Amino acid sequence: MGDSNQYDPDAVRLILDTNQFDPLDPLLDFRIVAQAADRGGTDQFGIPQATPWASQGGGTSGFITDINGLDPDVYGEQPTYLQNRTRR
């Protein structure tokens, strides 16, 4: 996810919404994991950051940036995903 020219987007927001008629499996736990990169998403990948697990109350991830902490060009693409596990 980047802006139209894949160069220094200002921000990104991910929203996970469920359908009330298709509830989540109560035994499924999940969190969102995201990563940023530079050079149009081809280089200088940052450390993946994850939200707390939903069973822990969810919340926000750590700061998502590229490896040098400067101006990432892309947030997400392949490195953004929904991670799941069976609740304990």
C-alpha positions as CSV (number, residue, x, y, z in Angstrom):
1,M,0.0,0.0,0.0
2,G,1.5,3.2,-1.1
3,D,0.5,6.4,-2.8
4,S,0.2,6.7,-6.5
5,N,3.9,7.1,-7.2
6,Q,5.1,4.7,-4.6
7,Y,7.2,7.4,-3.0
8,D,7.0,8.6,0.6
9,P,3.3,8.1,1.5
10,D,2.0,10.1,4.5
11,A,0.2,7.4,6.4
12,V,-1.7,4.1,6.2
13,R,-4.6,2.9,8.3
14,L,-5.8,-0.7,8.4
15,I,-9.3,-1.5,9.7
16,L,-10.6,-5.0,10.4
17,D,-14.3,-5.2,10.4
18,T,-16.5,-8.3,10.9
19,N,-20.0,-9.0,9.5
20,Q,-22.6,-9.5,12.3
21,F,-24.2,-12.3,10.2
22,D,-20.9,-14.1,9.8
23,P,-19.2,-14.0,13.2
24,L,-15.6,-15.0,13.8
25,D,-14.9,-18.5,15.1
26,P,-14.7,-18.1,18.9
27,L,-11.7,-20.5,19.0
28,L,-9.8,-18.4,16.5
29,D,-7.3,-15.8,17.7
30,F,-5.8,-13.2,15.4
31,R,-3.6,-10.1,15.0
32,I,-2.4,-7.9,12.2
33,V,1.3,-7.9,11.1
34,A,2.7,-5.2,8.9
35,Q,6.0,-4.0,7.5
36,A,7.3,-1.0,5.5
37,A,9.9,-0.9,2.8
38,D,11.8,1.7,0.7
39,R,12.6,2.0,-3.0
40,G,9.1,1.4,-4.1
41,G,8.8,-1.7,-1.9
42,T,11.8,-3.5,-3.2
43,D,14.5,-2.8,-0.6
44,Q,15.3,-1.8,3.0
45,F,12.4,-3.7,4.6
46,G,11.8,-2.8,8.2
47,I,11.1,-5.1,11.1
48,P,7.6,-6.5,11.0
49,Q,5.3,-5.1,13.7
50,A,2.3,-6.9,15.1
51,T,-0.7,-5.8,17.1
52,P,-1.4,-7.7,20.4
53,W,-3.5,-10.8,19.9
54,A,-7.3,-10.2,19.9
55,S,-7.5,-12.5,23.0
56,Q,-5.2,-10.1,24.8
57,G,-7.5,-7.2,24.0
58,G,-6.0,-6.2,20.6
59,G,-4.5,-2.8,20.3
60,T,-1.9,-1.0,18.2
61,S,1.4,-2.2,16.8
62,G,4.8,-0.7,17.2
63,F,5.9,2.0,14.8
64,I,6.0,0.7,11.3
65,T,8.9,2.0,9.2
66,D,11.7,1.0,6.9
67,I,15.0,-0.4,8.1
68,N,16.6,3.0,8.6
69,G,13.6,4.6,10.2
70,L,13.3,7.4,7.6
71,D,10.9,7.8,4.8
72,P,9.5,4.4,3.7
73,D,7.9,4.3,0.2
74,V,5.5,1.4,0.8
75,Y,3.5,0.0,3.7
76,G,2.3,-3.5,3.4
77,E,2.0,-5.3,0.1
78,Q,3.1,-8.9,0.8
79,P,4.4,-8.2,4.3
80,T,0.9,-7.2,5.7
81,Y,-1.2,-10.0,6.8
82,L,-3.7,-11.4,9.3
83,Q,-2.0,-14.0,11.5
84,N,-4.2,-16.5,13.3
85,R,-3.9,-19.3,15.8
86,T,-6.2,-21.4,17.9
87,R,-7.2,-19.8,21.2
88,R,-5.8,-21.4,24.3
